[in-house]
Amino acid sequence: MSNSAAFKGRLKRTRQNKNLTQKQLAEAVGLGARTIGRYEQGSSFPNERVLHELAEVLKVKTDWLSAKN
């Protein structure tokens, strides 16, 4: 499984486990809900700053979320 495939699955599962909507997660990191949707579909990947903010809000490690490990 590629990093982007693992990332999109981890992002969606973790968001859902935290009972957050795409809109709620997007607002927490200063993005639009469509952007979160694109991340979860695998059509886009966040830059390092956004990745860090997503991990912080979701309370997971950045390396795990980005599937670097």
C-alpha positions, 0 to 999 in steps of 0.5 A: 500500500502506498503512503498516500493510500495509507494516509487517506485511510488513516485520516478518514478512520481517525476522523470518524473515530473522533466523531468529527465531520469533514467540516469540523476537522477542516475548521479546526485546521483552517481549511475547507471541508472539500479539501479534507474530502480530497485528502480522504479520496487520495486526490490531494495530499497536505503540505507539512504544516497542514499535516502537522495540524491535522495530526495535532487535532486528531491527537496522533503522530505526524509520521503515523498519519502520513504513513511514513512508518 
